[in-house]
Amino acid sequence: MSTSVLTCNNLCKSYKTGVPVLYNLNMNLSGGKIVGLLGPNGCGKSTLIKLISGLLTPDSGEIYICGEPQSEATNAYVSYLPERTYLSPKMKVSELLDYFEEFYEDFDRTRALRMLSDLAIDPTARMSTLSKGTKEKVQLVVVMSRQARLYLLDEPIAGVDPAARDYILQTIIGNYNPEAAVIITTHLIHDVEPVLDEFAFLGYGGQVLLSGVADEVREAHGKSLDELFKEVFKCSRSY
């Protein structure tokens, strides 16, 4: 039986306006699952990811990772891919691997080198010489080369060419710890849908409008998640 990797209880978060970005959000995620966190711009997807990763603090509510209250210690279980590239342009790719290997005990350099080779990325190249899409691929490689318990991937395929998307999705499937869980946020639902085990539609105000096992919901509604997403958000004038 899969153990719970992530539990969110009644999470609330607002910014300066006082308007809730997340309101009483609940989520429970077991190991061995890839979950799509799907919703329109501004619905709180990235905020939720940052709360789980420890970059933001909730106004109220609780987060448990692998059964432990979120803390500096549990942050070590999490491998986070932000929406924007944060890697130093001065570093060579190989120096980036050195940094991750020194900083993260669970970093697998052999895995990283294999993925770089598959993507035809030269480890001796300096980050400043790489295209935006290639930088994003490098960032995904180092994130997925950790033996983490929870992977948080914020728009992992948005900036890459369509030809590379299949490889990147297969990289995600084939390289995460089988006891771990993966959360993917994306607008490219059609592309990511084949790899999802579960999903959650997040609406404005930070509440889950619809969630479940992807195959079961597709069968029950007779629609793909992409089609269902368009129907849910088109029918509600609030979204």
Secondary structure as GFF3:
##gff-version 3
##sequence-region A 1 239
A	DSSP	beta_strand	4	14	.	.	.	ID=ss1
A	DSSP	beta_strand	20	30	.	.	.	ID=ss2
A	DSSP	beta_strand	34	38	.	.	.	ID=ss3
A	DSSP	alpha_helix	45	53	.	.	.	ID=ss4
A	DSSP	beta_strand	60	65	.	.	.	ID=ss5
A	DSSP	beta_strand	68	69	.	.	.	ID=ss6
A	DSSP	alpha_helix	72	75	.	.	.	ID=ss7
A	DSSP	beta_strand	78	81	.	.	.	ID=ss8
A	DSSP	alpha_helix	93	103	.	.	.	ID=ss9
A	DSSP	alpha_helix	109	118	.	.	.	ID=ss10
A	DSSP	three_ten_helix	127	129	.	.	.	ID=ss11
A	DSSP	alpha_helix	132	144	.	.	.	ID=ss12
A	DSSP	beta_strand	150	154	.	.	.	ID=ss13
A	DSSP	alpha_helix	162	175	.	.	.	ID=ss14
A	DSSP	beta_strand	181	185	.	.	.	ID=ss15
A	DSSP	alpha_helix	189	192	.	.	.	ID=ss16
A	DSSP	three_ten_helix	193	195	.	.	.	ID=ss17
A	DSSP	beta_strand	198	203	.	.	.	ID=ss18
A	DSSP	beta_strand	207	213	.	.	.	ID=ss19
A	DSSP	alpha_helix	214	221	.	.	.	ID=ss20
A	DSSP	alpha_helix	225	235	.	.	.	ID=ss21
###
